Amino acid sequence: MSSHDASVLFRPFRIKSLELKNRIVMAPMTRTFAPEGVPGQANAAYYRRRAEGEVGLILSEGTVIDRPASRNEPGIPFFHGDAALAGWKQVIDAVHDAGGRMGPQIWHTGSTRGLSGWEPAVPVESPSGLVAPGTPRGETMTDEAIADTVAAFARAAADAKRLGFDTIELHGAHGYLIDQFFWSGTNERADRYGGATIRERSRLAGEIVAAVRAAVGADFPIILRLSQWKQQDFTARLAETPDRMADWLQPLVDAGVDVLHCSQRRFWIPEFPEIDGENGLNFAGWAKKLTGAATISVGSVGLSGDFTAAFGGEGSTNVGIERLIERMERDEFDLIAVGRALISDADWAAKIKNGEHASLKGFDAAALAELV
């Protein structure tokens, strides 16, 4: 580490009813350790350990809404039904007992395939029956299916608040259902949920946000995760210019989003270098500048390569912290999400805070095989 002071990462942060002791967020990471979709004591202990390790805000792994084929892997937890919700009550109570704050990430995986090859028992659904441009999979959603999906997101959000969670995150990134509506490559609809512009294709997301806002009230923070890239195409871009980005994001903030969680493969890469150079604002920086909303940045924090290499088994070292501190010092974004570094090292945040850099554990892909 250089002379940069890591205390900038440990400033408190508040938005509406959510008060955080620092700016470090545990990024949502699918773990598939919820048998029959129900989280248990092992899941509660896993999240509690990250709260004990000084993470300011924990965002859960993706949890699915009450729709057929809303998950693409077995072992992904539900956020509906008495048994699953009782399990999540154990999780949030454990996190609160450790002094942490937490929100569930609520999602629908659309027509994407999981890594294991598992197939749901019912057909998958998406805007136009596509998993990628020109690649059919599953069924085109009807108006009734869309309305049921909007209602299911709202019910899940209301349940999160009722159980005592501190916030919720809607997953609108990475080529899953909401993102499939954003992307012209998977949204070929000719009705009001399609269209030639990103603003038109954002209608479903806006309706979900508005329904969730109505369900949780004015003071409960809503986070929305977004990405330009898709798991189907790492080079995909929804917004090629700041004006297009504003057309995409501003209506979502107007609908009720408080925090934009802006996913990049590498957080230090500028979003529009042709405008502000190679050290220019990243995705979260531009989102904050354009909308005024609070933002979370994320992307390979603490990894020696990007997260895709980590999936392939490449380990990591805790590099790039200086770059992170520099961007936080200039208030480019408000919060930073850390992913795989926190799988191998539950105390990552505490070690950064205390200057214990020599004891930081690099990510090891073998850690994905267990929940510790």
Number of C-alpha atoms within 10 A of each C-alpha: 11 7 6 13 14 21 14 19 22 19 12 13 14 11 14 12 12 16 14 20 18 22 24 23 24 27 24 22 16 15 19 19 19 18 12 13 22 22 26 19 12 14 21 19 17 17 26 24 19 25 27 19 19 24 31 27 28 26 22 23 20 25 26 26 27 20 16 16 20 25 28 23 20 17 17 23 28 26 31 22 13 10 16 19 20 16 21 27 19 17 26 24 18 21 24 17 13 17 15 25 23 28 24 26 27 26 26 28 30 29 30 25 20 13 8 9 9 11 15 15 8 10 12 26 27 29 28 23 21 24 26 21 14 10 10 15 19 18 16 19 18 13 12 9 14 18 14 14 21 21 19 22 25 23 19 28 31 18 17 25 18 11 17 15 23 22 25 25 25 27 26 23 24 23 29 26 25 26 30 28 29 31 25 19 17 25 25 20 17 10 10 12 19 24 19 12 16 21 20 17 26 25 21 23 24 21 18 24 25 19 20 26 21 14 19 22 11 12 13 20 21 25 25 25 21 23 21 25 20 19 15 15 13 13 9 16 13 19 17 12 14 16 10 14 20 19 19 22 23 17 17 24 21 14 17 22 24 21 23 26 29 27 24 25 18 17 25 22 16 21 26 18 13 10 12 11 11 14 13 19 24 26 29 30 22 22 29 23 17 16 19 13 19 20 27 27 29 25 22 27 29 25 25 18 17 18 22 12 15 18 13 9 14 17 19 23 16 19 16 16 17 15 14 19 17 15 21 18 17 10 13 22 27 22 24 26 25 25 21 27 25 22 25 20 21 24 22 25 29 18 18 20 18 10 14 12 13 9 12 21 20 21 25 19 18 11 13 17 10 10 15 15
